[in-house]
């Protein structure tokens, strides 16, 4: 049986994530901030991936965001942009 993934945030971390969720110009950053805040309120990452965001995401993606958030907070969450390396066209 797997353990439920939870996240404890300080008031400062919550304020920073709320600021990102409401005011960041990058849509992907706002989505990540919202996902982490929902996990901190007690929702499971699986639920957030399926029903908690505007667009359904793979659960592995949300778990990866959670891992980034645990490792370095909001700054680490925002340093990894979505998408891969751009390939050179010939």
N, CA, C and O atoms as a GROMACS GRO file, in nm:
protein
  360
    1UNK      N    1   0.084  -0.117   0.000
    1UNK     CA    2   0.000   0.000   0.000
    1UNK      C    3   0.089   0.124   0.000
    1UNK      O    4   0.186   0.131   0.076
    2UNK      N    5   0.057   0.220  -0.083
    2UNK     CA    6   0.140   0.340  -0.093
    2UNK      C    7   0.096   0.444   0.008
    2UNK      O    8  -0.020   0.450   0.049
    3UNK      N    9   0.193   0.527   0.048
    3UNK     CA   10   0.162   0.635   0.141
    3UNK      C   11   0.108   0.754   0.063
    3UNK      O   12   0.144   0.776  -0.053
    4UNK      N   13   0.022   0.831   0.128
    4UNK     CA   14  -0.030   0.951   0.067
    4UNK      C   15   0.078   1.060   0.072
    4UNK      O   16   0.136   1.087   0.177
    5UNK      N   17   0.103   1.120  -0.044
    5UNK     CA   18   0.202   1.227  -0.052
    5UNK      C   19   0.141   1.356   0.003
    5UNK      O   20   0.036   1.400  -0.045
    6UNK      N   21   0.206   1.416   0.101
    6UNK     CA   22   0.159   1.543   0.156
    6UNK      C   23   0.273   1.642   0.153
    6UNK      O   24   0.389   1.607   0.129
    7UNK      N   25   0.239   1.767   0.177
    7UNK     CA   26   0.338   1.873   0.174
    7UNK      C   27   0.300   1.977   0.279
    7UNK      O   28   0.187   2.024   0.282
    8UNK      N   29   0.394   2.011   0.364
    8UNK     CA   30   0.372   2.115   0.464
    8UNK      C   31   0.442   2.242   0.417
    8UNK      O   32   0.561   2.240   0.384
    9UNK      N   33   0.368   2.352   0.413
    9UNK     CA   34   0.423   2.480   0.370
    9UNK      C   35   0.417   2.580   0.484
    9UNK      O   36   0.323   2.580   0.563
   10UNK      N   37   0.517   2.667   0.490
   10UNK     CA   38   0.513   2.777   0.585
   10UNK      C   39   0.426   2.888   0.527
   10UNK      O   40   0.389   2.883   0.409
   11UNK      N   41   0.394   2.986   0.608
   11UNK     CA   42   0.313   3.098   0.560
   11UNK      C   43   0.383   3.173   0.448
   11UNK      O   44   0.320   3.217   0.352
   12UNK      N   45   0.514   3.188   0.460
   12UNK     CA   46   0.592   3.256   0.356
   12UNK      C   47   0.588   3.181   0.224
   12UNK      O   48   0.575   3.242   0.118
   13UNK      N   49   0.598   3.048   0.230
   13UNK     CA   50   0.592   2.967   0.110
   13UNK      C   51   0.453   2.975   0.046
   13UNK      O   52   0.440   2.981  -0.076
   14UNK      N   53   0.349   2.974   0.130
   14UNK     CA   54   0.213   2.986   0.078
   14UNK      C   55   0.192   3.119   0.008
   14UNK      O   56   0.132   3.125  -0.100
   15UNK      N   57   0.243   3.227   0.069
   15UNK     CA   58   0.229   3.359   0.007
   15UNK      C   59   0.302   3.366  -0.127
   15UNK      O   60   0.251   3.423  -0.224
   16UNK      N   61   0.420   3.307  -0.132
   16UNK     CA   62   0.498   3.307  -0.256
   16UNK      C   63   0.427   3.228  -0.366
   16UNK      O   64   0.421   3.273  -0.481
   17UNK      N   65   0.373   3.112  -0.331
   17UNK     CA   66   0.301   3.031  -0.430
   17UNK      C   67   0.170   3.098  -0.473
   17UNK      O   68   0.132   3.088  -0.589
   18UNK      N   69   0.102   3.165  -0.380
   18UNK     CA   70  -0.019   3.239  -0.417
   18UNK      C   71   0.013   3.352  -0.513
   18UNK      O   72  -0.062   3.377  -0.607
   19UNK      N   73   0.125   3.419  -0.490
   19UNK     CA   74   0.167   3.527  -0.579
   19UNK      C   75   0.195   3.471  -0.719
   19UNK      O   76   0.155   3.531  -0.819
   20UNK      N   77   0.262   3.358  -0.724
   20UNK     CA   78   0.290   3.293  -0.853
   20UNK      C   79   0.160   3.253  -0.920
   20UNK      O   80   0.140   3.277  -1.039
   21UNK      N   81   0.070   3.191  -0.844
   21UNK     CA   82  -0.056   3.142  -0.900
   21UNK      C   83  -0.141   3.254  -0.958
   21UNK      O   84  -0.207   3.235  -1.060
   22UNK      N   85  -0.140   3.370  -0.895
   22UNK     CA   86  -0.227   3.479  -0.939
   22UNK      C   87  -0.162   3.579  -1.034
   22UNK      O   88  -0.232   3.640  -1.115
   23UNK      N   89  -0.030   3.597  -1.026
   23UNK     CA   90   0.030   3.710  -1.097
   23UNK      C   91   0.142   3.676  -1.194
   23UNK      O   92   0.187   3.764  -1.267
   24UNK      N   93   0.188   3.555  -1.198
   24UNK     CA   94   0.299   3.523  -1.288
   24UNK      C   95   0.251   3.529  -1.433
   24UNK      O   96   0.143   3.478  -1.464
   25UNK      N   97   0.329   3.589  -1.523
   25UNK     CA   98   0.285   3.600  -1.662
   25UNK      C   99   0.290   3.468  -1.740
   25UNK      O  100   0.232   3.458  -1.848
   26UNK      N  101   0.358   3.368  -1.686
   26UNK     CA  102   0.372   3.240  -1.757
   26UNK      C  103   0.261   3.145  -1.712
   26UNK      O  104   0.251   3.113  -1.594
   27UNK      N  105   0.178   3.099  -1.805
   27UNK     CA  106   0.067   3.009  -1.769
   27UNK      C  107   0.114   2.880  -1.702
   27UNK      O  108   0.050   2.833  -1.608
   28UNK      N  109   0.225   2.824  -1.748
   28UNK     CA  110   0.273   2.699  -1.689
   28UNK      C  111   0.316   2.719  -1.544
   28UNK      O  112   0.303   2.628  -1.463
   29UNK      N  113   0.369   2.837  -1.511
   29UNK     CA  114   0.409   2.865  -1.373
   29UNK      C  115   0.287   2.879  -1.284
   29UNK      O  116   0.287   2.830  -1.170
   30UNK      N  117   0.182   2.945  -1.334
   30UNK     CA  118   0.059   2.958  -1.255
   30UNK      C  119  -0.003   2.821  -1.228
   30UNK      O  120  -0.054   2.795  -1.119
   31UNK      N  121   0.002   2.733  -1.328
   31UNK     CA  122  -0.054   2.599  -1.311
   31UNK      C  123   0.024   2.520  -1.205
   31UNK      O  124  -0.036   2.453  -1.121
   32UNK      N  125   0.155   2.528  -1.210
   32UNK     CA  126   0.236   2.456  -1.111
   32UNK      C  127   0.212   2.508  -0.970
   32UNK      O  128   0.201   2.431  -0.875
   33UNK      N  129   0.203   2.640  -0.957
   33UNK     CA  130   0.176   2.698  -0.826
   33UNK      C  131   0.042   2.652  -0.770
   33UNK      O  132   0.032   2.620  -0.652
   34UNK      N  133  -0.059   2.650  -0.855
   34UNK     CA  134  -0.191   2.605  -0.812
   34UNK      C  135  -0.188   2.458  -0.771
   34UNK      O  136  -0.251   2.420  -0.672
   35UNK      N  137  -0.117   2.376  -0.846
   35UNK     CA  138  -0.110   2.233  -0.814
   35UNK      C  139  -0.044   2.210  -0.679
   35UNK      O  140  -0.093   2.130  -0.599
   36UNK      N  141   0.066   2.279  -0.652
   36UNK     CA  142   0.137   2.260  -0.526
   36UNK      C  143   0.051   2.309  -0.409
   36UNK      O  144   0.049   2.245  -0.303
   37UNK      N  145  -0.018   2.419  -0.427
   37UNK     CA  146  -0.105   2.468  -0.320
   37UNK      C  147  -0.219   2.370  -0.290
   37UNK      O  148  -0.257   2.353  -0.174
   38UNK      N  149  -0.273   2.307  -0.392
   38UNK     CA  150  -0.380   2.209  -0.370
   38UNK      C  151  -0.328   2.086  -0.296
   38UNK      O  152  -0.397   2.029  -0.212
   39UNK      N  153  -0.207   2.044  -0.329
   39UNK     CA  154  -0.147   1.931  -0.259
   39UNK      C  155  -0.124   1.967  -0.112
   39UNK      O  156  -0.144   1.884  -0.024
   40UNK      N  157  -0.083   2.092  -0.087
   40UNK     CA  158  -0.058   2.136   0.050
   40UNK      C  159  -0.186   2.143   0.132
   40UNK      O  160  -0.181   2.133   0.255
   41UNK      N  161  -0.302   2.160   0.067
   41UNK     CA  162  -0.428   2.164   0.140
   41UNK      C  163  -0.484   2.025   0.168
   41UNK      O  164  -0.588   2.011   0.233
   42UNK      N  165  -0.416   1.920   0.120
   42UNK     CA  166  -0.458   1.785   0.152
   42UNK      C  167  -0.504   1.700   0.036
   42UNK      O  168  -0.534   1.582   0.054
   43UNK      N  169  -0.510   1.757  -0.082
   43UNK     CA  170  -0.548   1.678  -0.200
   43UNK      C  171  -0.431   1.591  -0.242
   43UNK      O  172  -0.316   1.628  -0.223
   44UNK      N  173  -0.460   1.476  -0.299
   44UNK     CA  174  -0.354   1.388  -0.345
   44UNK      C  175  -0.305   1.434  -0.482
   44UNK      O  176  -0.381   1.493  -0.558
   45UNK      N  177  -0.178   1.408  -0.514
   45UNK     CA  178  -0.127   1.445  -0.646
   45UNK      C  179  -0.205   1.379  -0.760
   45UNK      O  180  -0.220   1.438  -0.867
   46UNK      N  181  -0.254   1.256  -0.737
   46UNK     CA  182  -0.335   1.189  -0.840
   46UNK      C  183  -0.465   1.266  -0.865
   46UNK      O  184  -0.504   1.284  -0.981
   47UNK      N  185  -0.531   1.311  -0.758
   47UNK     CA  186  -0.655   1.387  -0.773
   47UNK      C  187  -0.628   1.519  -0.843
   47UNK      O  188  -0.703   1.560  -0.932
   48UNK      N  189  -0.520   1.587  -0.804
   48UNK     CA  190  -0.485   1.714  -0.866
   48UNK      C  191  -0.460   1.695  -1.016
   48UNK      O  192  -0.503   1.777  -1.097
   49UNK      N  193  -0.392   1.588  -1.052
   49UNK     CA  194  -0.363   1.561  -1.193
   49UNK      C  195  -0.491   1.535  -1.273
   49UNK      O  196  -0.501   1.577  -1.388
   50UNK      N  197  -0.586   1.465  -1.214
   50UNK     CA  198  -0.707   1.428  -1.286
   50UNK      C  199  -0.814   1.535  -1.285
   50UNK      O  200  -0.877   1.561  -1.388
   51UNK      N  201  -0.836   1.599  -1.170
   51UNK     CA  202  -0.951   1.688  -1.156
   51UNK      C  203  -0.919   1.826  -1.102
   51UNK      O  204  -1.004   1.915  -1.107
   52UNK      N  205  -0.799   1.848  -1.051
   52UNK     CA  206  -0.770   1.972  -0.981
   52UNK      C  207  -0.718   2.086  -1.065
   52UNK      O  208  -0.705   2.198  -1.015
   53UNK      N  209  -0.689   2.061  -1.192
   53UNK     CA  210  -0.635   2.166  -1.279
   53UNK      C  211  -0.729   2.187  -1.397
   53UNK      O  212  -0.820   2.108  -1.420
   54UNK      N  213  -0.706   2.292  -1.472
   54UNK     CA  214  -0.792   2.320  -1.587
   54UNK      C  215  -0.780   2.211  -1.693
   54UNK      O  216  -0.878   2.175  -1.758
   55UNK      N  217  -0.659   2.160  -1.710
   55UNK     CA  218  -0.634   2.055  -1.808
   55UNK      C  219  -0.585   1.932  -1.734
   55UNK      O  220  -0.500   1.942  -1.645
   56UNK      N  221  -0.635   1.816  -1.770
   56UNK     CA  222  -0.592   1.693  -1.704
   56UNK      C  223  -0.446   1.666  -1.737
   56UNK      O  224  -0.404   1.677  -1.852
   57UNK      N  225  -0.369   1.632  -1.636
   57UNK     CA  226  -0.227   1.605  -1.651
   57UNK      C  227  -0.196   1.461  -1.612
   57UNK      O  228  -0.274   1.397  -1.541
   58UNK      N  229  -0.083   1.412  -1.657
   58UNK     CA  230  -0.035   1.282  -1.614
   58UNK      C  231   0.006   1.293  -1.467
   58UNK      O  232   0.066   1.393  -1.426
   59UNK      N  233  -0.024   1.193  -1.389
   59UNK     CA  234   0.008   1.197  -1.245
   59UNK      C  235   0.159   1.209  -1.224
   59UNK      O  236   0.202   1.274  -1.129
   60UNK      N  237   0.238   1.148  -1.309
   60UNK     CA  238   0.383   1.157  -1.298
   60UNK      C  239   0.433   1.299  -1.310
   60UNK      O  240   0.532   1.336  -1.246
   61UNK      N  241   0.366   1.380  -1.390
   61UNK     CA  242   0.403   1.520  -1.405
   61UNK      C  243   0.382   1.595  -1.275
   61UNK      O  244   0.468   1.671  -1.232
   62UNK      N  245   0.268   1.573  -1.212
   62UNK     CA  246   0.238   1.642  -1.086
   62UNK      C  247   0.332   1.594  -0.976
   62UNK      O  248   0.374   1.673  -0.892
   63UNK      N  249   0.365   1.466  -0.974
   63UNK     CA  250   0.461   1.415  -0.876
   63UNK      C  251   0.599   1.477  -0.899
   63UNK      O  252   0.672   1.503  -0.803
   64UNK      N  253   0.636   1.500  -1.025
   64UNK     CA  254   0.762   1.565  -1.055
   64UNK      C  255   0.763   1.709  -1.004
   64UNK      O  256   0.863   1.754  -0.948
   65UNK      N  257   0.652   1.782  -1.022
   65UNK     CA  258   0.641   1.918  -0.969
   65UNK      C  259   0.653   1.917  -0.817
   65UNK      O  260   0.718   2.004  -0.758
   66UNK      N  261   0.592   1.818  -0.754
   66UNK     CA  262   0.599   1.805  -0.608
   66UNK      C  263   0.744   1.782  -0.564
   66UNK      O  264   0.790   1.840  -0.465
   67UNK      N  265   0.814   1.697  -0.637
   67UNK     CA  266   0.955   1.670  -0.608
   67UNK      C  267   1.038   1.797  -0.621
   67UNK      O  268   1.120   1.827  -0.534
   68UNK      N  269   1.018   1.873  -0.728
   68UNK     CA  270   1.090   1.999  -0.747
   68UNK      C  271   1.061   2.096  -0.634
   68UNK      O  272   1.151   2.164  -0.585
   69UNK      N  273   0.936   2.104  -0.593
   69UNK     CA  274   0.897   2.194  -0.487
   69UNK      C  275   0.962   2.156  -0.354
   69UNK      O  276   1.003   2.243  -0.278
   70UNK      N  277   0.970   2.028  -0.327
   70UNK     CA  278   1.033   1.981  -0.203
   70UNK      C  279   1.183   2.008  -0.203
   70UNK      O  280   1.241   2.040  -0.100
   71UNK      N  281   1.246   1.995  -0.321
   71UNK     CA  282   1.391   2.012  -0.330
   71UNK      C  283   1.434   2.157  -0.314
   71UNK      O  284   1.534   2.186  -0.248
   72UNK      N  285   1.359   2.250  -0.376
   72UNK     CA  286   1.408   2.386  -0.374
   72UNK      C  287   1.302   2.493  -0.363
   72UNK      O  288   1.329   2.610  -0.388
   73UNK      N  289   1.182   2.455  -0.328
   73UNK     CA  290   1.076   2.553  -0.313
   73UNK      C  291   1.028   2.608  -0.446
   73UNK      O  292   1.043   2.543  -0.550
   74UNK      N  293   0.970   2.726  -0.442
   74UNK     CA  294   0.911   2.786  -0.561
   74UNK      C  295   1.016   2.819  -0.666
   74UNK      O  296   0.988   2.812  -0.786
   75UNK      N  297   1.136   2.855  -0.623
   75UNK     CA  298   1.240   2.888  -0.720
   75UNK      C  299   1.275   2.768  -0.806
   75UNK      O  300   1.291   2.780  -0.927
   76UNK      N  301   1.288   2.652  -0.745
   76UNK     CA  302   1.320   2.530  -0.820
   76UNK      C  303   1.203   2.491  -0.910
   76UNK      O  304   1.223   2.440  -1.021
   77UNK      N  305   1.084   2.514  -0.863
   77UNK     CA  306   0.964   2.481  -0.940
   77UNK      C  307   0.959   2.562  -1.069
   77UNK      O  308   0.909   2.514  -1.170
   78UNK      N  309   1.011   2.685  -1.066
   78UNK     CA  310   1.004   2.773  -1.181
   78UNK      C  311   1.128   2.769  -1.270
   78UNK      O  312   1.127   2.828  -1.378
   79UNK      N  313   1.234   2.702  -1.228
   79UNK     CA  314   1.353   2.699  -1.311
   79UNK      C  315   1.343   2.596  -1.422
   79UNK      O  316   1.408   2.611  -1.526
   80UNK      N  317   1.265   2.494  -1.402
   80UNK     CA  318   1.250   2.389  -1.503
   80UNK      C  319   1.132   2.421  -1.592
   80UNK      O  320   1.017   2.399  -1.553
   81UNK      N  321   1.159   2.473  -1.710
   81UNK     CA  322   1.052   2.507  -1.802
   81UNK      C  323   1.000   2.382  -1.871
   81UNK      O  324   1.072   2.283  -1.884
   82UNK      N  325   0.874   2.386  -1.914
   82UNK     CA  326   0.819   2.270  -1.984
   82UNK      C  327   0.878   2.256  -2.124
   82UNK      O  328   0.930   2.353  -2.181
   83UNK      N  329   0.869   2.138  -2.178
   83UNK     CA  330   0.919   2.114  -2.313
   83UNK      C  331   1.060   2.062  -2.311
   83UNK      O  332   1.128   2.063  -2.208
   84UNK      N  333   1.103   2.017  -2.425
   84UNK     CA  334   1.236   1.960  -2.435
   84UNK      C  335   1.334   2.056  -2.500
   84UNK      O  336   1.306   2.176  -2.515
   85UNK      N  337   1.446   2.002  -2.538
   85UNK     CA  338   1.550   2.081  -2.602
   85UNK      C  339   1.508   2.106  -2.746
   85UNK      O  340   1.458   2.016  -2.815
   86UNK      N  341   1.529   2.226  -2.790
   86UNK     CA  342   1.494   2.259  -2.928
   86UNK      C  343   1.601   2.202  -3.020
   86UNK      O  344   1.721   2.223  -2.999
   87UNK      N  345   1.558   2.131  -3.122
   87UNK     CA  346   1.650   2.066  -3.215
   87UNK      C  347   1.682   2.158  -3.331
   87UNK      O  348   1.598   2.236  -3.376
   88UNK      N  349   1.800   2.148  -3.376
   88UNK     CA  350   1.844   2.229  -3.489
   88UNK      C  351   1.790   2.171  -3.619
   88UNK      O  352   1.800   2.050  -3.644
   89UNK      N  353   1.734   2.257  -3.701
   89UNK     CA  354   1.680   2.212  -3.830
   89UNK      C  355   1.782   2.234  -3.938
   89UNK      O  356   1.852   2.336  -3.939
   90UNK      N  357   1.791   2.140  -4.028
   90UNK     CA  358   1.885   2.153  -4.140
   90UNK      C  359   1.817   2.205  -4.263
   90UNK      O  360   1.882   2.222  -4.367
   0.00000   0.00000   0.00000
